[in-house]
């Protein structure tokens, strides 16, 4: 299981936003510059994150984006689902119709819901606050010129 680039970039951008601590309205340009995420992608992701209720936006002078709630109340699962949709190990877990040749005789499907719940639970237990804090801890010992290189 691997995150898409968009989900990965969303996590990186949200961690950067959390490091600002709600003190400053954020723009896609600022977060793109801080993280290395291409500006068009940053703009797209900020729109998705706002639609999902993780960011709030204000237009006009002094406008920009802020975290919609404290970074301790935003989870890794929230961010991933904002970009990817519901977390599901396989298509059959989502309850949507699919064309699986094994569906009629599959003996694993009943167990996948528990596996999916465990994965989602693990992601739910990782807060944005901890992701932002781990970045600060990792970069504390780096020389100044390298501190912003990894996000």
C-alpha positions as CSV (number, residue, x, y, z in Angstrom):
1,X,0.0,0.0,0.0
2,X,1.4,3.3,-1.0
3,X,0.1,6.9,-0.9
4,X,-0.3,8.7,-4.2
5,X,1.9,11.7,-4.8
6,X,-1.1,14.0,-4.2
7,X,-1.7,12.5,-0.8
8,X,1.9,12.7,0.1
9,X,2.1,16.3,-1.0
10,X,-1.0,17.1,1.0
11,X,0.6,15.7,4.2
12,X,3.8,17.7,3.6
13,X,1.8,20.9,3.0
14,X,-0.4,20.4,6.0
15,X,2.6,19.8,8.2
16,X,4.1,23.0,6.9
17,X,0.8,24.8,7.6
18,X,0.8,23.4,11.2
19,X,4.3,24.7,11.8
20,X,3.0,28.2,11.3
21,X,0.7,27.6,14.3
22,X,-2.3,29.6,13.0
23,X,-0.4,32.8,13.4
24,X,-0.3,33.7,9.7
25,X,-2.8,33.3,6.8
26,X,-1.2,30.9,4.3
27,X,-1.1,31.0,0.6
28,X,-0.5,28.2,-1.9
29,X,2.6,30.2,-3.0
30,X,4.1,30.3,0.5
31,X,3.5,26.6,1.1
32,X,4.8,25.6,-2.3
33,X,8.0,27.6,-1.7
34,X,8.4,26.1,1.8
35,X,7.8,22.5,0.7
36,X,8.9,22.2,-2.9
37,X,5.4,21.1,-4.0
38,X,4.8,22.6,-7.5
39,X,2.5,25.7,-7.2
40,X,-0.3,24.4,-9.4
41,X,-0.4,21.2,-7.3
42,X,-0.3,23.2,-4.1
43,X,-3.3,25.3,-5.3
44,X,-5.3,22.2,-6.2
45,X,-4.6,20.5,-2.9
46,X,-5.4,23.6,-0.8
47,X,-8.8,23.7,-2.6
48,X,-9.4,20.0,-1.8
49,X,-8.3,20.4,1.8
50,X,-10.6,23.4,2.2
51,X,-13.5,21.5,0.7
52,X,-12.8,18.7,3.2
53,X,-13.0,21.1,6.1
54,X,-9.3,20.9,7.0
55,X,-8.5,24.5,5.9
56,X,-10.6,27.6,6.0
57,X,-10.1,30.3,3.4
58,X,-10.7,34.0,3.3
59,X,-10.6,36.1,0.1
60,X,-9.4,39.7,-0.4
61,X,-6.7,41.7,1.4
62,X,-5.2,39.7,4.2
63,X,-6.9,36.6,2.8
64,X,-5.4,33.1,2.7
65,X,-5.8,29.8,4.4
66,X,-5.7,28.7,8.1
67,X,-6.1,25.3,9.7
68,X,-9.8,24.8,10.3
69,X,-9.0,23.3,13.7
70,X,-6.0,22.6,16.0
71,X,-3.3,20.4,14.5
72,X,-3.8,18.0,17.4
73,X,-7.4,17.4,16.1
74,X,-6.4,16.7,12.5
75,X,-5.2,13.2,11.8
76,X,-3.2,11.6,9.0
77,X,-6.3,9.7,8.1
78,X,-8.2,13.0,7.7
79,X,-5.6,14.4,5.3
80,X,-5.4,11.2,3.2
81,X,-9.2,10.9,2.9
82,X,-9.5,14.6,1.9
83,X,-7.4,13.8,-1.2
84,X,-8.0,10.1,-1.8
85,X,-11.5,9.5,-0.5
86,X,-12.3,6.8,2.1
87,X,-9.4,4.6,3.1
88,X,-10.0,1.1,1.8
89,X,-7.5,-1.8,1.3
90,X,-9.6,-3.1,-1.6
91,X,-12.6,-1.9,-3.7
92,X,-14.9,-4.4,-2.2
93,X,-14.6,-2.8,1.3
94,X,-16.2,0.4,0.2
95,X,-19.5,-1.3,-0.5
96,X,-19.6,0.0,-4.1
97,X,-20.4,-2.4,-6.9
98,X,-17.3,-3.8,-8.6
99,X,-16.4,-6.3,-11.2
100,X,-14.5,-8.8,-9.1
101,X,-14.5,-12.3,-10.5
102,X,-13.9,-13.8,-7.0
103,X,-16.7,-12.0,-5.2
104,X,-19.1,-14.9,-5.1
105,X,-16.6,-17.3,-3.6
106,X,-14.2,-15.0,-1.7
107,X,-13.5,-16.1,1.8
108,X,-11.2,-13.2,2.6
109,X,-13.6,-10.3,2.1
110,X,-15.3,-10.8,5.5
111,X,-11.9,-10.3,7.2
112,X,-10.8,-7.3,5.2
113,X,-13.1,-5.0,7.0
114,X,-11.2,-5.6,10.2
115,X,-7.8,-5.2,8.4
116,X,-9.1,-1.9,6.9
117,X,-10.3,-0.7,10.3
118,X,-6.8,-1.4,11.8
119,X,-5.1,0.5,9.0
120,X,-7.5,3.4,9.3
121,X,-7.2,3.4,13.1
122,X,-3.4,3.6,12.9
123,X,-3.6,6.5,10.5
124,X,-6.2,8.2,12.7
125,X,-3.9,8.0,15.7
126,X,-1.2,10.1,14.0
127,X,-1.9,13.7,14.5
128,X,-0.8,16.6,12.3
129,X,0.7,18.1,15.4
130,X,3.0,15.1,15.8
131,X,4.0,15.2,12.2
132,X,4.9,18.9,12.4
133,X,6.7,18.4,15.7
134,X,8.8,15.5,14.3
135,X,9.9,17.7,11.5
136,X,11.1,20.3,14.0
137,X,12.9,17.6,16.0
138,X,14.6,16.2,12.9
139,X,15.8,19.5,11.7
140,X,17.0,20.8,15.1
141,X,20.4,19.2,14.6
142,X,20.7,20.1,10.8
143,X,22.9,22.9,9.6
144,X,20.8,25.9,8.8
145,X,21.2,25.6,5.0
146,X,19.7,22.1,5.1
147,X,16.9,22.6,7.6
148,X,14.3,23.5,5.0
149,X,15.3,20.9,2.4
150,X,13.1,18.1,3.8
151,X,9.4,18.7,4.5
